[in-house]
């Protein structure tokens, strides 16, 4: 029995195929540049890897190419599509209606269409994946797992904006938060590694990648998070500005002559690390240039770490304490420099990083605190797809596949 995970984006579709009960994909890949010149399919399995240019005009055509790849010789891993027992979909925005993962039926699709205005680009892509897979595998149960669902436990004082109440209550203009599947997985793993029930822990989790966010997780429940109505809010990111005074937007419109679309593009695609450094959005390149004396890159690194550090303190205050700091995401897992600077000066909170542990082992789950401080500091690689597999199995068949507990390895 296999579970197929689909992540349908605006111009791409990523997929992974799992054998039920296994935490490792037997095949994975993606369709890229859908509807554009140079569209392609690439995938890998135990039999090898393939990258092939293909004219793929629509998401429907992309899904058909994935189905063909799964059974194709020599890299395909199943003999028939009938071996796919269930499909799990990553959906970016569930609004206030979807507070947990759901089994797909016509009413769910209708509600998803109704909430599309909250994330128009992502919603259209997510819907195309759901509708397309229901057409290709009409008898196979399908499950939607929402990025926003994990944060539906936030209290009203955390999710409402201080604008006239009807905008939030009636029009859904409020904080939603994202990266929910990542936070679920990482917080559960962190509790297991520490060896304490998640219900007893107060954690600050940093999901740091090109898109970055943080969450205050108390008792396994999200009580606050940095991303808001959209993924633009909060931390400085690869190309997104993060927190900004709304007055800046008015100034750009009134005095710089920029229209709404130009401002949107600038804040989402030309800001953050890329905008400050002038050297692109890859933190590795920026750090290297900073070490060579580039002042804009030095500023970008300092700004990036400063904002993380600021939110650590804020979230410790929100929860009335902190038991664990957890880093995940590409930057969180790999950048010892960011972890070091983000935690610098936080000894008053009980956060002390061991320099050797932080700079030592570079992969896998590990503790990087000094072993004596009251706050555990962990690096936990995320696995959002396995959360989707678990929920899909649970809703489709009443089963689950929890990760096993183990001790924290020290670097």
N, C-alpha and C positions, 0 to 999 in steps of 0.2 A: 504494500500500500504506500502510495507516494502523495506528498502534499506539495503543490506548486505555489510559490509566492510571487506575486506580481506587484511591481512598483512602477506605475504608469505616470511619466512626467510629461512636461509640455512638448518636448521634441524627442523623447527617449522612452524606452521601456526596459527596466531591469528585471531579471527573473532569477530564481533559484529553485531547484527541485530537491526535496528532502525525502528520504525514506522515513516513514513514521517510526518514532522512537530514537532516531539519530539526531545529534546536534550538528551534523556536518552535511553540507549540500553535496549531492552526488553529481550535480551539474549546475552551472551558473553562467550568466552572460547578459548581454544587453543589445538592444537595437538603438542606434544613434542617428541623429540628424534626420528624423522622420520628416518627410515633406520638403527636404532641402537637398541641394546637390551634395554628393558624397555620402549619402546614407549607407549604413552598413549593419551587419550583424557580427557579433563576436561571442564566442562561448567556449567554455572549457569543461572537461570532465576527466575522469581517470584515463580516458583514451587519448587525451592530448588537448590542443587548443586550435581554434580556427578564427581568423579574422577575414571577412569577405565583404567586398563592396556589393551592395544590392540596391536597386531602385525601390525604396519603400516610401510610398506616397502618403499613407495614412496609418493611424494606430491599429486599425483593423488588419491591415496588411502586415504590420509588425507582429501582431499576435499570431497570425497564421504562420509567419516565418519561425516563430518560437516553437509552435506546435510541431512543425516539420523538423526542426533541429533536435527536439527531444527524442524522436524516433529514427533520426537519420544515421546511417552508417558512415564512418566508423565511430563517431563520437557520441551518438545518441545512447541513452542509458536505459530506455524502456522499449519493449517490443510493440506496445500499442498504447494509445492515449487512454484506453480503458483502465490502465494501471494508475491513473491519476484519480485519487479518491476524493480530494477536496482542493479548493483554491482559496488562498488567503490574499487579500489586497491591502496594501498600505494606502490609507486615505489621509490627506493632510488635514482637512478641516471637517469637524463634525458639528460645529456650532454648539448650541445649548441642547439640541435634541438628542444627540448621541453621546451618552455619558459612559459607554462601554462598547466593546466590540459586538457586532450583530451579525446574525445569519441573514443573507440577502434574500429578499422577496420583492415583489413589485412595489409594495408600499415603501420599502426602504429606498429603492431607486427613486421613487417620486419625492421622498423627503430630501434625498441627497441633491436632487435637481433644484428643489426649492431653496436650499441653503447655499447654492452655488455662488451667489453674489458676495459672500464673505471671503472667498478666495477664487476669483474667476478663472485665473490661469491654471491653478492646480486642480480646481474642481472639474473643469472640462476634461482635463487629461485623466484624472482618476475615474470619472464617469465612463470615458471611452474604454478604459481597461475593464471595468465591471461589465458594461453592456456587451463588449466584444467577447469576453470569456463566457458569459452566459449563452451567447449565441453559439460559440464553438463547443462548449461542454454543457448542454442544457440540463442534463440529469445529475450533474456533479454539484454538491453543496458548496456554496461560496460564502466567505466571511469577510467583513470589512473591519479593519483595525485602524483606529483614528489616532493621529498624532496629538490631538487636543483632548482626548478623553481622560487621560491620566490627571490632567489639571482641573477637572471639574469638581474636585474636592476643595478648591480654594474658597476661603470665606468671602462674603460680599465686600468687606473692606479692602481685600486684596485685588479683586477683579473689577470692581467698578472704577470708572474714571470720574474725576470731579467736574463733570459737565452736567447740564440739566438731566435729571434722572430718567426722563422718558427716552433719551437717546440710548441709554444702556439697557433699560428694562424692556422697552418696546421694539427697539431697532437692533439690538444685539451689539451695540458699540461698546465693547468691554474687553478686558484682558482674557485671552484664551490660553496662550502658551502652546508650545510645540515640542518636538523631540520626545513625546510622551512614551513611546515604546522603548526608547533608549533609557529613559529614567526608570521605568519599571524594571527592566533587566538589570541595570547597574545597581540600583538600590537593593534589590533582592540578593544579588551576588555579594555586594559589600556586607550585608548583614550575615550571610552564610560564612563569609571569610572571617569576619570578626568573631563569629560564634555566639551572637546574641540575637534574640528575636527582633525582627524589624520593627515590631510594635513598641520596642523600648528605646529606639534610636532616633536621634536628631542628626540629620545629614545635610550638608551642602554639596550638591553634585554639580560639577562643571563639565558640560558637554561642549568641547572646544574643537571646532573644525572651521571650514570656510564659513559655514553658518554656525553661530555659537550662542549658547544660552546657559543659564544656571537655574537651579531650582532649590528651594528649601523644602526638604522632605522630612516630616515629623510623623513617626509611627507608621511609616510606609505610605503616607498620604502627602500629596503636593499641597503646600500651604501658600506658596508664592513662587513666581517664576519671572524671568526677565523679559522674554518675548511677550508681546501683548496682543492687540487686535490683529496684527500681522507679524511676520517674522522679522520686521525691520527694527523693532523696539529692543532696548536693553543694551547688551554688550557691543562694543566695537567688533566688527567681523571682517571677513576677507575683503568684501566690497560694499558692505552695508554700514551705515553710519552708527546704528544703535541710537541710544538716547540723544535727543536733540530738542532744543527749545522750539516749539511750533512757530514762534515769532520769526525764526530764520526763514521758514517757508514763505511767510507773508512778505518778508523783505525781498526774497528772490523774485517773487511774483511782481511786486509793486515797483521795485527799484532796479532790478536787473533784467526785467522784461521776459523772464522765463515762464513758459506755460506749465500746466500741471504735469503733462507727460514728461517734459524735460526735467522737472524737479524730481519726479518719481524715478526716472532713469538714473539721475545723478546720485540720489540717496541710496538706491539699491545696488547700483552697478559700478559706481565710480568713487565711492567713499571708503570708509573703513581703513584697513591696512593699505590698500591700493592708493586711496586718495591722499593719505598723509605721507606715505613713503615715496610715492612716485615711481616705485619699483615693482609694481604688480602686487598680487595678493598672496603669493607664496611666502609664508613666514620664514621658511628656511633661507630663501634668498635675502629677505629683509634682514635677518639676524646676521648673515655673513657680511652684508654691506655695512651694517651697524658696527660690527667689529673692525671693519676697515676704516671707520671714521665718518661714514655718511650720516650727517646730523638729522636729516629727515627720517632716515630709517631708525636711528636711535630714538627719536621722538615717538615713532610709531610703536616700537616695542614697549617703551615706557607707558604710553597711553593704554595699550592693550592690557598690560599686566595691572596697571593702576585700577582700571575699571573692574577687573575680576576681584582684586583685593577689596575694593570698596563694597562690592556686593556680598563678599564673604562676611564682612562685619555686619552689614545690614541684615542678612539672613540669620546670623547667630542671634541678633537682637530680636528678630521676629519670633524665633522659636524659643527664646529664653535659654539659650545654651547651644552647644554643638558637641556631638560625640564623634563625628567622622567627617572628613573632607575626602571627596572622591573625584578623581580626574578621569575623563574618558573622551572619545573622539580622536581624530587624527593628531591634533595638536596636543590635547590633554594627555594622550598616551605616549607621545614621542618627544615632546619638548621639555627637557629637564630645566632649561632656562626659564620658560614660562611658569612652570610649577614653583620653582625657587623664588622668582620675583613676586609671583602672585601671593605667596605665603609669607613673604618677608615682613618682619615687624609685627606678626600676629601671635607672638609668644604670650601676650596678655590674655589671649583666648585659649591658650593651651596647645597651640599649633607649632610644632617644631619638626622640621624636615631634617633627615640625616643626609648630608651631602653625598656620601658614598653610595647610599641606597638610591638616592635620586638620580645620580649620574651613572649607576652601575648597569644592571640588567635593563635592557631596552624593550623587551617584549613580554607579554603575558601579565597575568594578575600578580600584584606585588604590593607590599607595604613599603612606604618610603619615609615614615616617621622615625624618630630616634629610639622608639621602644620604651621610653619612660614617660613621655608626655601624655596627658589625659585624652587628647584628641587623636584618633587614628587617621592617618593620611594614606590613601590607597590609590593605586592606578588599576582600573578595571576596564579592559577592552569591551566595548559594547557589542551587542548582537541583537539588533532590532528584528531581524528576520526570524530568529528562533521564538521571539515573543509572538509574532504573527502565526507561526506554526502551532504553538501551544494553544492560542485562542481558537484557531481554526479547528484543531482536533477536539477541543473541549466543546465548542458549539455544534460541530457537525456530528460528533460521535460520543460526546460525554467523557472524553479521555484527556490527559494532559501529559506533558513531558518536562518536569521540573529539573533544573540543574542540581547536581549533588553538592553537598556541603564539603568543604575542605579547609584546612588551615591556611592562614595567610603566609605565602612564601616571602621570605625577606631577602632582599638583594644582597 
